[in-house]
Amino acid sequence: MKCSVVIPTYNRVELLRHTLNSLVWQSLPKEQFEVLVADDGSDDSTAELVESFRGRLNLRYFFQERDGFQVAKARNLGISHADGEVCVMLDCGVLAHSDLLRAHLDSHEAADVPLAVCGYVYCFHVNNDFAKLMDQVIDYDDPDITIAKLKARKLWLDVRETFYGKYGDNIADLPAPWLNFWTCNVSARTEQLRAVGMFDEEFRRWGGEDLDLGYRLHRDGARFVLNRQAAAVHCPHEKDFDDNIVQVTENYKYMAEKYKTPIIELLLSVGDAVGNLDFFTLNDVIRERGLPQCADYLAEQETAAQGAPSASGR
């Protein structure tokens, strides 16, 4: 088993249908990958939909009782049961190009160090401004044709294209490459995901749990790469942009308190400006301010603490 595709879901049966259907047509032989659907307590026909794909996919379904927003726990449910050497994480409602899984594996197999691979996602937007237009252009039964059309027209490119245009596709040596680790379409080695603790299940609001995992993979030595051939289309669906900003800002506060490093604390300054892409200037700010890498900063703090006189010795 080369890879495990982990898909969390909650009451999005039609979006899940599109994602599973795109995985049926992968160029990677079916015996080389499995699909793990992790259901965060759906009460619609999700279970029946998954059952309808048995025979077309090597598919396993896991259900957890609903207890608020638990996407981190759902993803962990999938990762903990994964048999593949690599976990490819997709969001429900992502249409995978037929070569997506093969492209993710190609990156990992060509590397002699652990990688965190960021795939390319067309039509990913933080709000619904173009949802109706996107819906008219997307061929939900043929992601390959849709992606070719969008690429040729340079239409609704990955929202991170601003980032790639600024730094190029080689992002591994940026001070914070993990900022691009969005689990709508990423992969990492299963062994390393488990070694770093998988997703932090304390994240109970929308957003940030993927950056948190990416950060820990980075600290553990993973090299971050962009693979444009691992392409997908993000299906438009209802979003509450203002509420998402409120939730992710709270999660950034949690991360700042959790790690207590200057780089992570920068997230607090952009939590209300993600939609304006200020988020993508963080690597510039890190360099301009000469902020130390987190491991170096924490080592300095530990050294300083060890060298401080105790209260009894004053």
C-alpha positions in Angstrom: 0.0 0.0 0.0 1.7 3.2 -1.2 -0.7 5.8 0.1 -3.7 6.5 2.2 -6.1 9.3 1.2 -7.7 10.8 4.4 -10.9 12.7 3.9 -12.8 14.3 6.9 -16.5 15.0 6.3 -19.6 16.3 8.1 -23.0 16.5 6.4 -21.6 17.2 2.9 -22.8 14.2 1.0 -22.8 15.9 -2.4 -19.3 17.4 -2.0 -18.0 14.0 -0.8 -19.6 12.3 -3.8 -17.5 14.6 -6.1 -14.3 13.8 -4.3 -14.8 10.1 -4.2 -15.8 10.0 -7.8 -12.5 11.8 -8.8 -10.5 9.2 -6.9 -12.1 6.4 -8.8 -10.3 7.6 -11.9 -6.8 8.0 -10.5 -3.9 6.8 -12.7 -2.3 5.2 -9.7 -3.4 1.5 -9.6 -6.2 0.9 -7.2 -4.3 -1.7 -5.3 -1.7 0.9 -4.4 -3.9 3.3 -2.5 -6.8 3.3 0.0 -9.4 5.9 0.9 -10.2 6.6 4.5 -13.4 8.6 5.1 -13.5 10.0 8.6 -17.0 11.2 9.5 -17.4 13.8 12.2 -20.9 12.7 13.2 -22.9 13.3 10.0 -26.7 12.7 10.2 -27.4 12.8 6.5 -26.8 10.0 3.9 -23.0 10.1 4.1 -22.7 6.4 5.2 -24.9 5.2 2.4 -22.9 7.3 -0.1 -19.6 5.8 1.0 -21.1 2.3 0.8 -22.1 2.9 -2.8 -18.4 3.4 -3.7 -17.3 0.0 -2.3 -16.0 -2.0 -5.1 -14.9 1.1 -7.0 -12.4 2.1 -4.4 -10.4 0.4 -1.6 -12.5 2.2 0.9 -12.8 2.3 4.7 -15.3 4.4 6.7 -14.9 5.6 10.2 -17.6 7.4 12.3 -17.2 9.4 15.4 -20.1 10.9 17.5 -20.7 14.6 17.0 -19.3 16.7 19.8 -18.9 20.1 18.2 -16.2 20.9 15.5 -13.7 18.0 15.6 -12.0 18.0 12.2 -8.6 17.5 13.8 -9.9 14.4 15.6 -11.5 13.1 12.4 -8.3 13.4 10.4 -6.4 11.7 13.2 -8.9 8.8 13.1 -8.0 8.3 9.4 -4.2 8.7 9.9 -4.2 6.3 12.9 -5.7 3.6 10.7 -3.7 4.3 7.5 -1.8 1.5 6.0 -0.1 3.6 3.3 3.5 4.8 3.5 2.2 8.3 2.7 -0.9 10.0 3.8 -2.5 12.3 1.2 -5.0 14.7 2.9 -7.9 16.0 0.9 -10.8 18.1 2.0 -14.3 16.9 1.2 -15.3 18.8 -1.9 -11.9 18.6 -3.6 -11.8 17.2 -7.2 -8.6 15.4 -7.7 -6.8 15.4 -11.1 -6.3 11.8 -12.3 -2.6 12.1 -11.6 -2.8 13.7 -8.2 -1.9 10.7 -6.1 0.9 9.6 -8.5 2.3 13.2 -8.3 2.3 13.2 -4.5 4.1 9.9 -4.5 6.6 10.9 -7.1 7.7 13.8 -4.9 8.2 11.5 -1.9 9.9 8.7 -3.8 12.4 11.2 -5.4 13.5 12.6 -2.0 16.0 11.3 0.4 14.6 13.3 3.3 11.0 13.5 4.6 8.8 15.9 2.7 5.6 17.8 3.3 4.1 18.2 -0.2 1.7 21.0 -1.0 -0.5 20.3 -4.0 -2.0 22.9 -6.2 -5.7 23.9 -5.8 -7.7 25.8 -8.4 -10.8 27.7 -7.4 -9.8 28.0 -3.7 -11.1 31.3 -2.4 -11.8 32.5 1.1 -15.3 33.8 0.3 -18.1 33.1 -2.2 -17.6 36.0 -4.6 -17.1 33.8 -7.7 -19.0 30.7 -6.5 -21.7 30.9 -9.2 -19.3 31.5 -12.0 -17.0 28.7 -10.8 -20.0 26.3 -10.7 -20.7 27.0 -14.4 -17.1 26.4 -15.4 -16.3 23.2 -13.4 -17.1 19.9 -15.0 -17.7 17.8 -11.9 -17.3 14.6 -13.8 -14.0 15.5 -15.4 -11.5 17.3 -13.2 -8.7 16.9 -15.8 -10.6 18.9 -18.4 -11.6 21.5 -15.9 -8.0 21.9 -14.7 -6.6 22.1 -18.2 -9.2 24.8 -19.0 -8.5 26.8 -15.8 -4.7 26.6 -16.4 -4.9 27.7 -20.0 -7.1 30.6 -19.2 -5.2 31.4 -15.9 -8.5 31.5 -14.3 -9.1 31.1 -10.5 -5.6 30.0 -9.9 -4.6 28.8 -6.4 -5.0 31.7 -4.0 -1.4 31.0 -3.0 -0.2 31.9 -6.4 0.6 35.4 -5.0 3.0 33.6 -2.6 4.6 31.4 -5.4 4.9 34.4 -7.7 6.9 36.2 -5.0 9.2 33.4 -3.8 9.0 30.9 -6.7 8.0 27.3 -6.4 11.0 26.3 -4.3 9.7 27.2 -0.8 11.7 24.8 1.3 14.3 27.3 2.5 11.8 30.0 3.6 11.8 30.6 7.3 8.1 29.5 7.6 7.3 27.3 4.6 4.6 25.6 6.7 2.3 28.6 6.1 1.3 26.9 2.8 0.4 23.5 4.4 -3.3 23.6 3.8 -4.9 20.2 4.2 -7.3 20.6 1.3 -4.5 18.9 -0.7 -1.2 18.0 1.0 0.8 14.9 1.9 3.4 13.6 4.3 4.9 10.3 5.4 2.5 8.4 7.7 5.3 7.5 10.1 6.4 11.2 10.5 2.8 12.3 10.9 2.4 9.9 13.8 5.8 10.7 15.3 4.9 14.5 15.6 1.6 13.7 17.2 -0.7 14.1 14.2 -3.3 16.9 14.5 -3.8 18.7 17.8 -7.3 17.8 18.8 -7.5 20.9 21.0 -8.4 22.8 17.8 -12.2 23.0 18.1 -12.8 25.9 15.8 -12.3 26.4 12.0 -8.8 27.0 10.7 -5.2 26.7 11.8 -5.0 23.1 12.7 -3.2 22.3 9.5 -0.7 25.1 10.0 0.0 23.8 13.4 0.7 20.3 12.0 2.8 21.8 9.2 4.8 23.8 11.8 5.6 20.6 13.8 6.6 18.7 10.6 8.9 21.6 9.8 10.5 21.5 13.3 10.9 17.7 12.8 12.9 18.2 9.6 10.4 17.8 6.8 11.2 19.7 3.6 8.3 21.6 2.1 7.8 21.4 -1.7 5.1 22.5 -4.1 4.1 20.0 -6.7 1.8 21.6 -9.3 1.1 18.3 -10.9 -0.7 17.2 -7.8 -3.6 19.4 -8.9 -7.2 19.7 -7.8 -10.2 21.8 -7.9 -11.9 23.2 -4.8 -15.7 22.9 -5.3 -17.5 26.2 -4.3 -19.7 25.9 -1.3 -21.2 28.0 1.4 -18.8 29.8 3.7 -19.2 32.4 6.4 -16.0 34.5 5.9 -16.5 36.8 8.8 -17.1 33.9 11.2 -14.1 31.9 9.9 -11.9 34.9 10.6 -13.1 35.1 14.2 -12.5 31.4 14.6 -9.1 31.2 13.1 -7.9 34.3 15.1 -8.8 32.4 18.3 -6.8 29.4 17.0 -3.8 31.6 16.3 -4.0 32.8 19.9 -3.9 29.2 21.0 -0.9 28.5 18.9 0.9 31.6 20.2 0.3 30.5 23.8 1.3 26.9 23.0 4.6 27.6 21.3 5.6 31.1 22.7 8.0 31.9 19.8 8.3 35.2 17.9 7.5 33.6 14.6 4.3 32.0 15.8 3.3 35.2 17.5 3.3 36.9 14.1 0.1 35.1 13.3 -1.7 37.3 15.8 -1.0 40.4 13.7 -2.6 39.0 10.5 -5.5 37.1 11.9 -8.0 39.7 10.7 -6.3 40.2 7.3 -6.1 36.8 5.8 -8.6 37.7 3.1 -6.3 40.5 1.9 -3.4 38.1 1.5 -1.3 39.9 4.1 -0.9 36.4 5.5 1.6 35.8 2.7 4.0 38.6 3.8 5.0 36.8 7.0 8.2 35.3 5.6 9.3 38.9 4.6 8.5 40.1 8.1 10.5 37.3 9.7 13.5 38.2 7.6 13.2 42.0 8.0 13.0 41.7 11.8 15.7 39.1 11.9 13.6 36.8 14.0 15.3 33.6 15.1 14.1 30.2 14.0 11.9 28.7 16.7 14.3 26.0 17.6 17.1 28.6 18.1 14.9 30.9 20.1 13.7 28.2 22.4 17.3 27.0 22.9 18.3 30.5 23.8 15.4 30.8 26.3 16.4 27.5 27.9 20.0 28.5 28.2 19.0 31.8 29.8 16.7 30.1 32.2 19.4 27.7 33.3 21.9 30.5 33.8 19.5 32.6 35.9 20.3 32.6 39.6 17.8 30.9 41.8 15.8 32.9 44.4 17.7 31.2 47.2 21.1 32.1 45.7 20.4 35.8 45.4 
